[in-house]
Amino acid sequence: MTDITGTVCKIDGHPNLVILRRFRAPAEEVWRELTASERLERWIGRWEGDPSTGHVTFFMTAEGEDAAAEEYTILECDPPRRFAGDTSQAGGAWHLWFELAEESPGDTVLTFGQRLNPGEDVGTIGPGWEYYLDRLVAAQAGVPVDTVVWSDYFPALQPGYERLVAAD
């Protein structure tokens, strides 16, 4: 990866990092990759708890098995179309969301977003999401996620994301 694919745009008056990915799969299948704990764990982490309560505990196991737990509040869940939630204050409170649009049967576009808090380092956040979303693409396609290499994203994409935010 050499070019950034994200943009920063205002949504409801707040800057959001927005990144798109396309899948050759129905929206329902991509939804499961993003929400089913056992499938989510293949590319980023797992959750525990009962989502019907509006809260789960998330473990970012892609960072190692000793990853600290993060409480997550589910704000919106409209399968297989839209999800939004907030992480707890422990990790700096991120508002994350995604939307899925099946443009034609078996052709789904993921729009992933993170609301940016004042002073956040988009030069690190942007490459991080590029990396994890490419791991998602690999997992969904049945490609080993370890073929997606962090050093291809960071620091390589950092200057592009810093310029993107500076131009905003």
VEXKE-77181 format. One record per residue: residue number from 1; x, y, z of N, C-alpha, C in turn. Coordinates in pm, whole numbers. Example, Ala and Ser with C-alpha at 12.3 -4.5 7.8 and 13.67 -1.06 7.14 Angstrom:
<votors>
+-----+--------+--------+--------+--------+--------+--------+--------+--------+--------+
!  nr !    n.x !    n.y !    n.z !   ca.x !   ca.y !   ca.z !    c.x !    c.y !    c.z !
+-----+--------+--------+--------+--------+--------+--------+--------+--------+--------+
!   1 !   1319 !   -569 !    780 !   1230 !   -450 !    780 !   1320 !   -330 !    780 !
!   2 !   1285 !   -225 !    708 !   1367 !   -106 !    714 !   1290 !      3 !    787 !
+-----+--------+--------+--------+--------+--------+--------+--------+--------+--------+
</votors>
This chain:
<votors>
+-----+--------+--------+--------+--------+--------+--------+--------+--------+--------+
!  nr !    n.x !    n.y !    n.z !   ca.x !   ca.y !   ca.z !    c.x !    c.y !    c.z !
+-----+--------+--------+--------+--------+--------+--------+--------+--------+--------+
!   1 !     85 !   -118 !      0 !      0 !      0 !      0 !     89 !    123 !      0 !
!   2 !     62 !    215 !    -89 !    142 !    337 !    -96 !     57 !    463 !    -89 !
!   3 !    -70 !    453 !   -116 !   -157 !    571 !   -117 !   -266 !    557 !    -13 !
!   4 !   -303 !    669 !     47 !   -413 !    667 !    141 !   -544 !    651 !     64 !
!   5 !   -642 !    586 !    126 !   -773 !    574 !     63 !   -879 !    649 !    144 !
!   6 !   -842 !    699 !    260 !   -937 !    768 !    346 !   -952 !    914 !    310 !
!   7 !  -1060 !    971 !    360 !  -1087 !   1114 !    349 !  -1131 !   1162 !    487 !
!   8 !  -1126 !   1292 !    506 !  -1182 !   1353 !    626 !  -1293 !   1445 !    579 !
!   9 !  -1412 !   1423 !    636 !  -1526 !   1507 !    599 !  -1610 !   1536 !    723 !
!  10 !  -1688 !   1641 !    714 !  -1777 !   1678 !    824 !  -1906 !   1599 !    814 !
!  11 !  -1944 !   1538 !    925 !  -2071 !   1469 !    936 !  -2135 !   1517 !   1065 !
!  12 !  -2254 !   1573 !   1054 !  -2322 !   1632 !   1169 !  -2233 !   1732 !   1243 !
!  13 !  -2155 !   1807 !   1167 !  -2071 !   1912 !   1223 !  -1940 !   1865 !   1284 !
!  14 !  -1910 !   1735 !   1275 !  -1787 !   1680 !   1333 !  -1700 !   1621 !   1223 !
!  15 !  -1568 !   1639 !   1233 !  -1481 !   1575 !   1134 !  -1480 !   1423 !   1155 !
!  16 !  -1487 !   1350 !   1046 !  -1484 !   1204 !   1049 !  -1381 !   1155 !    948 !
!  17 !  -1304 !   1056 !    989 !  -1220 !    982 !    896 !  -1311 !    878 !    831 !
!  18 !  -1313 !    874 !    698 !  -1401 !    782 !    625 !  -1316 !    703 !    526 !
!  19 !  -1330 !    570 !    530 !  -1254 !    480 !    443 !  -1352 !    381 !    380 !
!  20 !  -1338 !    358 !    250 !  -1424 !    264 !    179 !  -1348 !    136 !    145 !
!  21 !  -1421 !     26 !    142 !  -1369 !   -101 !     92 !  -1482 !   -171 !     16 !
!  22 !  -1447 !   -243 !    -89 !  -1544 !   -316 !   -170 !  -1523 !   -465 !   -150 !
!  23 !  -1634 !   -538 !   -144 !  -1632 !   -683 !   -125 !  -1714 !   -751 !   -233 !
!  24 !  -1665 !   -863 !   -280 !  -1742 !   -948 !   -372 !  -1818 !  -1048 !   -286 !
!  25 !  -1916 !   -995 !   -215 !  -1996 !  -1075 !   -122 !  -2124 !   -999 !    -91 !
!  26 !  -2229 !  -1072 !    -55 !  -2352 !  -1003 !    -14 !  -2331 !   -924 !    116 !
!  27 !  -2411 !   -822 !    135 !  -2400 !   -739 !    255 !  -2413 !   -821 !    383 !
!  28 !  -2500 !   -923 !    382 !  -2519 !  -1005 !    502 !  -2390 !  -1076 !    542 !
!  29 !  -2313 !  -1121 !    444 !  -2186 !  -1189 !    474 !  -2084 !  -1091 !    530 !
!  30 !  -2075 !   -973 !    471 !  -1980 !   -871 !    521 !  -2022 !   -827 !    661 !
!  31 !  -2152 !   -815 !    684 !  -2203 !   -780 !    817 !  -2151 !   -879 !    922 !
!  32 !  -2158 !  -1007 !    890 !  -2109 !  -1109 !    985 !  -1960 !  -1094 !   1011 !
!  33 !  -1882 !  -1057 !    909 !  -1737 !  -1035 !    929 !  -1712 !   -921 !   1027 !
!  34 !  -1803 !   -825 !   1028 !  -1788 !   -706 !   1112 !  -1851 !   -719 !   1250 !
!  35 !  -1940 !   -817 !   1268 !  -2015 !   -821 !   1394 !  -2012 !   -954 !   1468 !
!  36 !  -1991 !  -1065 !   1401 !  -1987 !  -1195 !   1468 !  -1849 !  -1212 !   1533 !
!  37 !  -1846 !  -1233 !   1662 !  -1720 !  -1236 !   1737 !  -1618 !  -1331 !   1678 !
!  38 !  -1661 !  -1452 !   1642 !  -1565 !  -1551 !   1590 !  -1508 !  -1511 !   1454 !
!  39 !  -1582 !  -1435 !   1377 !  -1532 !  -1389 !   1246 !  -1452 !  -1260 !   1261 !
!  40 !  -1495 !  -1176 !   1351 !  -1423 !  -1052 !   1381 !  -1282 !  -1081 !   1432 !
!  41 !  -1271 !  -1189 !   1509 !  -1141 !  -1223 !   1567 !  -1039 !  -1262 !   1461 !
!  42 !  -1083 !  -1304 !   1346 !   -989 !  -1342 !   1240 !   -905 !  -1224 !   1193 !
!  43 !   -957 !  -1100 !   1206 !   -885 !   -986 !   1150 !   -857 !   -872 !   1249 !
!  44 !   -927 !   -865 !   1362 !   -900 !   -754 !   1455 !   -916 !   -793 !   1602 !
!  45 !  -1021 !   -860 !   1639 !  -1043 !   -891 !   1780 !  -1175 !   -961 !   1801 !
!  46 !  -1211 !   -975 !   1928 !  -1337 !  -1043 !   1960 !  -1411 !   -963 !   2067 !
!  47 !  -1539 !   -991 !   2077 !  -1617 !   -929 !   2184 !  -1678 !  -1038 !   2270 !
!  48 !  -1710 !   -999 !   2392 !  -1779 !  -1088 !   2487 !  -1894 !  -1010 !   2547 !
!  49 !  -1997 !  -1081 !   2584 !  -2112 !  -1018 !   2647 !  -2238 !  -1042 !   2566 !
!  50 !  -2341 !   -967 !   2600 !  -2472 !   -980 !   2535 !  -2503 !   -849 !   2463 !
!  51 !  -2488 !   -845 !   2330 !  -2512 !   -721 !   2257 !  -2652 !   -664 !   2276 !
!  52 !  -2749 !   -747 !   2312 !  -2886 !   -696 !   2330 !  -2895 !   -599 !   2449 !
!  53 !  -2795 !   -600 !   2536 !  -2792 !   -505 !   2648 !  -2742 !   -367 !   2604 !
!  54 !  -2685 !   -360 !   2483 !  -2628 !   -235 !   2435 !  -2482 !   -217 !   2472 !
!  55 !  -2423 !   -319 !   2534 !  -2283 !   -310 !   2576 !  -2215 !   -445 !   2554 !
!  56 !  -2090 !   -440 !   2508 !  -2005 !   -559 !   2500 !  -1865 !   -519 !   2543 !
!  57 !  -1784 !   -619 !   2572 !  -1644 !   -597 !   2603 !  -1564 !   -644 !   2483 !
!  58 !  -1479 !   -556 !   2430 !  -1402 !   -586 !   2309 !  -1255 !   -606 !   2346 !
!  59 !  -1195 !   -708 !   2285 !  -1054 !   -739 !   2303 !   -987 !   -732 !   2166 !
!  60 !   -894 !   -640 !   2149 !   -826 !   -623 !   2021 !   -712 !   -724 !   2012 !
!  61 !   -748 !   -850 !   1988 !   -653 !   -960 !   1993 !   -550 !   -956 !   1881 !
!  62 !   -575 !   -881 !   1775 !   -475 !   -867 !   1669 !   -350 !   -796 !   1722 !
!  63 !   -364 !   -728 !   1834 !   -250 !   -660 !   1898 !   -180 !   -751 !   1997 !
!  64 !   -225 !   -874 !   2011 !   -166 !   -969 !   2105 !   -274 !  -1023 !   2198 !
!  65 !   -250 !  -1142 !   2250 !   -351 !  -1207 !   2335 !   -373 !  -1135 !   2468 !
!  66 !   -277 !  -1053 !   2510 !   -291 !   -982 !   2638 !   -353 !   -843 !   2619 !
!  67 !   -425 !   -823 !   2510 !   -489 !   -694 !   2482 !   -586 !   -658 !   2594 !
!  68 !   -582 !   -532 !   2635 !   -671 !   -485 !   2740 !   -815 !   -481 !   2689 !
!  69 !   -907 !   -512 !   2777 !  -1049 !   -507 !   2744 !  -1093 !   -362 !   2728 !
!  70 !  -1186 !   -341 !   2636 !  -1242 !   -208 !   2611 !  -1393 !   -221 !   2611 !
!  71 !  -1459 !   -143 !   2693 !  -1606 !   -144 !   2695 !  -1658 !    -71 !   2572 !
!  72 !  -1761 !   -125 !   2513 !  -1817 !    -69 !   2392 !  -1967 !    -53 !   2408 !
!  73 !  -2017 !     65 !   2379 !  -2160 !     93 !   2384 !  -2215 !     92 !   2243 !
!  74 !  -2314 !      9 !   2219 !  -2377 !     -3 !   2088 !  -2487 !    103 !   2080 !
!  75 !  -2471 !    197 !   1989 !  -2566 !    306 !   1974 !  -2669 !    280 !   1866 !
!  76 !  -2628 !    208 !   1763 !  -2717 !    179 !   1651 !  -2676 !     45 !   1591 !
!  77 !  -2774 !    -39 !   1563 !  -2746 !   -169 !   1503 !  -2865 !   -203 !   1413 !
!  78 !  -2845 !   -187 !   1283 !  -2949 !   -210 !   1184 !  -2895 !   -307 !   1079 !
!  79 !  -2894 !   -440 !   1112 !  -2835 !   -538 !   1021 !  -2912 !   -548 !    889 !
!  80 !  -2848 !   -570 !    780 !  -2704 !   -564 !    756 !  -2662 !   -430 !    696 !
!  81 !  -2716 !   -322 !    749 !  -2697 !   -191 !    687 !  -2606 !    -97 !    765 !
!  82 !  -2632 !    -77 !    894 !  -2560 !     28 !    967 !  -2534 !    -13 !   1111 !
!  83 !  -2417 !     28 !   1160 !  -2377 !      6 !   1299 !  -2303 !    130 !   1347 !
!  84 !  -2324 !    167 !   1473 !  -2249 !    276 !   1535 !  -2231 !    245 !   1682 !
!  85 !  -2116 !    283 !   1735 !  -2090 !    259 !   1876 !  -1976 !    345 !   1927 !
!  86 !  -1966 !    351 !   2058 !  -1861 !    428 !   2125 !  -1778 !    337 !   2213 !
!  87 !  -1647 !    359 !   2209 !  -1559 !    290 !   2302 !  -1562 !    365 !   2434 !
!  88 !  -1517 !    299 !   2540 !  -1516 !    363 !   2671 !  -1408 !    470 !   2678 !
!  89 !  -1410 !    546 !   2782 !  -1313 !    652 !   2803 !  -1171 !    599 !   2824 !
!  90 !  -1156 !    474 !   2863 !  -1024 !    419 !   2895 !   -928 !    431 !   2778 !
!  91 !   -977 !    410 !   2657 !   -890 !    415 !   2540 !   -895 !    548 !   2467 !
!  92 !   -963 !    649 !   2521 !   -972 !    777 !   2455 !  -1104 !    801 !   2386 !
!  93 !  -1204 !    718 !   2410 !  -1342 !    733 !   2361 !  -1349 !    763 !   2212 !
!  94 !  -1365 !    661 !   2134 !  -1382 !    674 !   1989 !  -1526 !    643 !   1953 !
!  95 !  -1580 !    722 !   1859 !  -1710 !    694 !   1800 !  -1682 !    632 !   1663 !
!  96 !  -1718 !    505 !   1647 !  -1694 !    429 !   1524 !  -1828 !    392 !   1461 !
!  97 !  -1832 !    386 !   1331 !  -1955 !    350 !   1262 !  -1921 !    287 !   1127 !
!  98 !  -2015 !    213 !   1075 !  -2000 !    165 !    938 !  -2137 !    147 !    875 !
!  99 !  -2136 !    156 !    742 !  -2254 !    132 !    662 !  -2217 !     36 !    550 !
! 100 !  -2310 !    -51 !    517 !  -2292 !   -144 !    405 !  -2398 !   -115 !    300 !
! 101 !  -2355 !   -110 !    174 !  -2447 !    -89 !     63 !  -2417 !   -193 !    -43 !
! 102 !  -2515 !   -276 !    -73 !  -2499 !   -376 !   -178 !  -2539 !   -309 !   -310 !
! 103 !  -2437 !   -274 !   -389 !  -2461 !   -201 !   -512 !  -2524 !   -287 !   -620 !
! 104 !  -2493 !   -415 !   -617 !  -2557 !   -516 !   -701 !  -2541 !   -647 !   -626 !
! 105 !  -2613 !   -750 !   -663 !  -2602 !   -876 !   -587 !  -2456 !   -923 !   -578 !
! 106 !  -2410 !   -943 !   -455 !  -2274 !   -990 !   -433 !  -2167 !   -885 !   -447 !
! 107 !  -2202 !   -757 !   -453 !  -2107 !   -647 !   -466 !  -2141 !   -544 !   -359 !
! 108 !  -2067 !   -549 !   -248 !  -2099 !   -467 !   -131 !  -1988 !   -367 !   -103 !
! 109 !  -2027 !   -244 !    -75 !  -1933 !   -139 !    -37 !  -1949 !   -111 !    112 !
! 110 !  -1836 !   -115 !    181 !  -1829 !    -79 !    322 !  -1781 !     65 !    331 !
! 111 !  -1857 !    147 !    401 !  -1812 !    281 !    437 !  -1788 !    278 !    588 !
! 112 !  -1661 !    291 !    625 !  -1621 !    285 !    766 !  -1583 !    425 !    810 !
! 113 !  -1624 !    463 !    931 !  -1591 !    596 !    979 !  -1556 !    600 !   1126 !
! 114 !  -1473 !    697 !   1157 !  -1440 !    729 !   1296 !  -1451 !    880 !   1312 !
! 115 !  -1535 !    922 !   1408 !  -1542 !   1065 !   1441 !  -1409 !   1103 !   1506 !
! 116 !  -1352 !   1211 !   1458 !  -1222 !   1254 !   1509 !  -1239 !   1353 !   1624 !
! 117 !  -1176 !   1322 !   1735 !  -1175 !   1412 !   1850 !  -1066 !   1516 !   1831 !
! 118 !  -1081 !   1635 !   1890 !   -977 !   1737 !   1877 !   -841 !   1683 !   1922 !
! 119 !   -739 !   1712 !   1841 !   -603 !   1676 !   1876 !   -564 !   1532 !   1848 !
! 120 !   -653 !   1450 !   1792 !   -617 !   1311 !   1764 !   -517 !   1304 !   1650 !
! 121 !   -430 !   1205 !   1656 !   -323 !   1187 !   1559 !   -372 !   1106 !   1440 !
! 122 !   -426 !   1174 !   1340 !   -479 !   1106 !   1222 !   -367 !   1042 !   1142 !
! 123 !   -244 !   1090 !   1159 !   -130 !   1029 !   1094 !   -105 !    887 !   1141 !
! 124 !   -154 !    852 !   1258 !   -146 !    715 !   1309 !   -279 !    643 !   1291 !
! 125 !   -389 !    711 !   1318 !   -521 !    650 !   1310 !   -553 !    605 !   1167 !
! 126 !   -528 !    689 !   1068 !   -559 !    655 !    929 !   -487 !    529 !    882 !
! 127 !   -353 !    524 !    896 !   -284 !    401 !    856 !   -332 !    278 !    933 !
! 128 !   -366 !    296 !   1060 !   -416 !    184 !   1140 !   -544 !    126 !   1083 !
! 129 !   -639 !    212 !   1048 !   -764 !    161 !    991 !   -745 !    106 !    851 !
! 130 !   -656 !    166 !    772 !   -625 !    109 !    640 !   -577 !    -36 !    658 !
! 131 !   -487 !    -55 !    752 !   -430 !   -188 !    781 !   -538 !   -286 !    824 !
! 132 !   -618 !   -248 !    923 !   -720 !   -341 !    972 !   -828 !   -368 !    869 !
! 133 !   -867 !   -269 !    792 !   -969 !   -292 !    690 !   -915 !   -381 !    578 !
! 134 !   -788 !   -371 !    547 !   -730 !   -463 !    449 !   -720 !   -604 !    505 !
! 135 !   -699 !   -616 !    636 !   -705 !   -749 !    700 !   -846 !   -806 !    691 !
! 136 !   -947 !   -720 !    707 !  -1086 !   -762 !    691 !  -1111 !   -814 !    550 !
! 137 !  -1065 !   -739 !    450 !  -1081 !   -780 !    310 !  -1015 !   -917 !    290 !
! 138 !   -894 !   -934 !    342 !   -823 !  -1061 !    327 !   -901 !  -1174 !    394 !
! 139 !   -945 !  -1152 !    519 !  -1018 !  -1257 !    592 !  -1144 !  -1298 !    518 !
! 140 !  -1218 !  -1200 !    468 !  -1342 !  -1229 !    398 !  -1315 !  -1307 !    270 !
! 141 !  -1202 !  -1280 !    205 !  -1168 !  -1347 !     80 !  -1099 !  -1482 !    102 !
! 142 !  -1074 !  -1517 !    229 !  -1008 !  -1644 !    258 !   -857 !  -1639 !    243 !
! 143 !   -800 !  -1519 !    241 !   -656 !  -1500 !    231 !   -600 !  -1486 !    372 !
! 144 !   -486 !  -1547 !    404 !   -430 !  -1531 !    538 !   -405 !  -1383 !    571 !
! 145 !   -455 !  -1339 !    687 !   -442 !  -1197 !    723 !   -297 !  -1158 !    749 !
! 146 !   -211 !  -1254 !    778 !    -70 !  -1219 !    802 !      2 !  -1179 !    673 !
! 147 !    -67 !  -1187 !    558 !     -9 !  -1134 !    434 !    -22 !   -982 !    429 !
! 148 !   -104 !   -926 !    517 !   -119 !   -780 !    530 !    -18 !   -738 !    637 !
! 149 !     82 !   -660 !    596 !    197 !   -631 !    682 !    192 !   -486 !    731 !
! 150 !    195 !   -467 !    861 !    185 !   -335 !    923 !    286 !   -236 !    867 !
! 151 !    409 !   -279 !    842 !    513 !   -186 !    795 !    482 !   -131 !    656 !
! 152 !    389 !   -192 !    583 !    346 !   -136 !    454 !    253 !    -16 !    474 !
! 153 !    201 !      1 !    595 !    104 !    105 !    624 !    162 !    218 !    709 !
! 154 !    242 !    179 !    806 !    298 !    279 !    897 !    447 !    255 !    910 !
! 155 !    526 !    356 !    886 !    493 !    498 !    869 !    463 !    542 !    726 !
! 156 !    456 !    449 !    630 !    442 !    484 !    489 !    324 !    578 !    460 !
! 157 !    209 !    555 !    523 !     89 !    635 !    495 !     75 !    757 !    586 !
! 158 !    159 !    765 !    687 !    148 !    873 !    784 !    154 !   1012 !    720 !
! 159 !    251 !   1042 !    633 !    255 !   1177 !    574 !    130 !   1211 !    495 !
! 160 !     75 !   1116 !    421 !    -48 !   1141 !    344 !   -164 !   1178 !    433 !
! 161 !   -178 !   1109 !    545 !   -287 !   1142 !    638 !   -262 !   1275 !    708 !
! 162 !   -138 !   1305 !    738 !   -109 !   1434 !    800 !   -140 !   1548 !    703 !
! 163 !   -107 !   1530 !    574 !   -139 !   1632 !    474 !   -290 !   1645 !    457 !
! 164 !   -360 !   1533 !    460 !   -505 !   1533 !    444 !   -569 !   1620 !    552 !
! 165 !   -526 !   1603 !    675 !   -584 !   1679 !    786 !   -540 !   1824 !    779 !
! 166 !   -416 !   1850 !    740 !   -367 !   1987 !    730 !   -445 !   2065 !    624 !
! 167 !   -492 !   1996 !    520 !   -567 !   2062 !    413 !   -712 !   2087 !    451 !
! 168 !   -760 !   2021 !    556 !   -901 !   2033 !    598 !   -933 !   2170 !    651 !
+-----+--------+--------+--------+--------+--------+--------+--------+--------+--------+
</votors>
